[in-house]
Amino acid sequence: MTAGKALATCREVLAFVEAHPDLPARADKRWAVRRRMVRAHAALEHWDEAMRLCEALRTERPDTLEVEEDLAACYIAAGRFDDAQRHLAGMLGRTVEGSEPWWRVKLASMTCGLRSGHYEETLGAIRALAVLYPSMGGPALKPEFQKIRKACEAKVPR
């Protein structure tokens, strides 16, 4: 199914859910459909609409990390790396240090630092992270951090 068709289907389902307040788990259904709408808007590169929906979902359920990750992904895809990095920094305080979500947020933050041209800051952050956590998130993530480190080192004058 294309993103446009998925978005149209989501709108129909959301209208049905809204029209039937007696549906069991109505809030959960509405939530799930709106999350799908975020992904469909993102696939269509409707960044502003996807971000607006994410903000609305955050208001409804402020403790949901997945929506925060969706919003950060929208910022990144829209090329708003500084906004994404600020958002990701806020997410770090809500995740358990060293957990899988924390490592995902760290990697996304470092990627944004590289893509926004903050080479020295990103390099310093990765070096500090490597001292504190030599495993760098494990075998799947360590090569990604190393790529970012090497790219930053190539841009920072010695």
C-alpha positions as CSV (number, residue, x, y, z in Angstrom):
1,M,0.0,0.0,0.0
2,T,1.4,3.4,-0.9
3,A,1.7,6.1,1.7
4,G,-1.1,8.1,0.1
5,K,-3.5,5.2,0.3
6,A,-2.4,4.4,3.9
7,L,-3.0,8.0,4.9
8,A,-6.5,7.9,3.3
9,T,-7.3,4.6,5.0
10,C,-6.1,6.1,8.3
11,R,-8.4,9.1,7.9
12,E,-11.4,6.8,7.2
13,V,-10.6,4.6,10.3
14,L,-10.1,7.6,12.5
15,A,-13.4,9.1,11.4
16,F,-15.1,5.7,12.2
17,V,-13.4,5.6,15.6
18,E,-14.4,9.2,16.4
19,A,-18.0,8.5,15.3
20,H,-18.4,5.5,17.6
21,P,-17.6,6.5,21.2
22,D,-18.9,3.1,22.4
23,L,-15.9,1.2,20.9
24,P,-13.9,-0.7,23.4
25,A,-10.3,0.7,23.7
26,R,-11.3,3.7,21.6
27,A,-8.4,5.8,22.8
28,D,-5.9,3.1,22.0
29,K,-7.3,2.6,18.5
30,R,-7.3,6.4,17.9
31,W,-3.7,6.6,19.2
32,A,-2.5,3.7,16.9
33,V,-4.2,5.2,13.8
34,R,-2.7,8.6,14.5
35,R,0.8,7.0,14.8
36,R,0.3,5.4,11.4
37,M,-0.7,8.8,10.0
38,V,2.6,10.2,11.3
39,R,4.5,7.5,9.4
40,A,2.4,8.0,6.2
41,H,3.0,11.8,6.3
42,A,6.7,11.2,6.8
43,A,6.8,8.8,3.9
44,L,5.1,11.5,1.8
45,E,7.7,14.0,3.1
46,H,4.9,16.1,4.7
47,W,7.3,17.0,7.6
48,D,5.3,19.8,9.1
49,E,2.1,17.7,9.3
50,A,4.0,14.7,10.7
51,M,5.6,17.0,13.4
52,R,2.2,18.6,14.2
53,L,0.7,15.1,14.7
54,C,3.6,14.1,16.9
55,E,3.2,17.1,19.0
56,A,-0.5,16.3,19.5
57,L,0.3,12.7,20.4
58,R,3.0,13.9,22.9
59,T,0.3,16.1,24.6
60,E,-2.0,13.0,25.0
61,R,0.7,10.7,26.2
62,P,3.8,12.6,27.3
63,D,5.7,9.5,28.5
64,T,5.7,7.7,25.2
65,L,9.3,7.4,23.9
66,E,8.2,6.1,20.4
67,V,6.5,9.4,19.6
68,E,9.6,11.3,20.7
69,E,11.7,9.1,18.4
70,D,9.2,9.8,15.5
71,L,9.4,13.5,16.1
72,A,13.2,13.4,16.1
73,A,13.2,11.4,12.9
74,C,10.9,14.0,11.3
75,Y,13.3,16.8,12.3
76,I,16.3,14.9,10.9
77,A,14.5,14.0,7.6
78,A,13.5,17.6,7.2
79,G,17.1,18.7,7.6
80,R,16.5,20.5,10.9
81,F,19.5,18.9,12.6
82,D,19.8,21.5,15.4
83,D,16.2,21.2,16.3
84,A,16.6,17.4,16.3
85,Q,19.6,17.6,18.5
86,R,17.9,19.8,21.0
87,H,14.9,17.4,21.0
88,L,17.2,14.4,21.4
89,A,19.0,16.0,24.3
90,G,15.7,16.4,26.1
91,M,14.9,12.7,25.4
92,L,18.2,11.6,27.1
93,G,16.9,12.7,30.5
94,R,13.9,10.5,30.1
95,T,15.7,7.3,29.2
96,V,17.8,5.0,31.5
97,E,21.4,5.6,31.0
98,G,23.1,2.7,29.1
99,S,19.7,1.2,28.0
100,E,19.0,0.4,24.4
101,P,16.8,3.5,23.9
102,W,19.5,5.7,25.5
103,W,22.0,4.4,23.0
104,R,19.6,5.0,20.0
105,V,19.2,8.6,21.2
106,K,22.9,9.1,21.6
107,L,23.6,7.7,18.2
108,A,20.9,9.9,16.6
109,S,22.3,12.9,18.5
110,M,25.8,12.3,17.3
111,T,24.6,11.8,13.8
112,C,22.8,15.2,14.0
113,G,26.0,16.8,15.3
114,L,27.9,15.5,12.3
115,R,25.3,16.5,9.8
116,S,24.8,20.0,11.2
117,G,28.6,20.7,11.1
118,H,29.3,20.7,14.8
119,Y,32.4,18.6,14.3
120,E,34.5,19.5,17.3
121,E,31.6,19.2,19.8
122,T,30.5,15.9,18.4
123,L,34.0,14.6,18.4
124,G,34.5,15.6,22.0
125,A,31.2,14.0,23.0
126,I,32.1,10.7,21.2
127,R,35.5,10.6,22.8
128,A,34.0,11.2,26.2
129,L,31.4,8.5,25.6
130,A,34.1,6.0,24.6
131,V,35.9,6.6,27.8
132,L,32.8,6.1,29.9
133,Y,31.4,3.2,27.9
134,P,34.2,1.4,25.9
135,S,31.6,-1.0,24.5
136,M,29.9,2.0,22.8
137,G,26.5,0.4,22.8
138,G,27.6,-3.0,21.7
139,P,28.8,-4.6,18.4
140,A,25.9,-3.2,16.4
141,L,26.3,0.4,17.4
142,K,30.1,0.8,18.0
143,P,30.9,0.8,14.2
144,E,28.4,3.6,13.7
145,F,29.9,5.7,16.4
146,Q,33.4,5.0,14.9
147,K,32.2,6.2,11.5
148,I,30.9,9.4,13.0
149,R,34.2,9.9,15.0
150,K,36.3,9.4,11.8
151,A,34.1,11.8,9.8
152,C,34.5,14.4,12.5
153,E,38.2,13.9,12.8
154,A,38.5,14.4,9.1
155,K,36.8,17.8,9.4
156,V,38.5,19.1,12.6
157,P,41.9,20.8,12.0
158,R,44.8,19.4,14.0
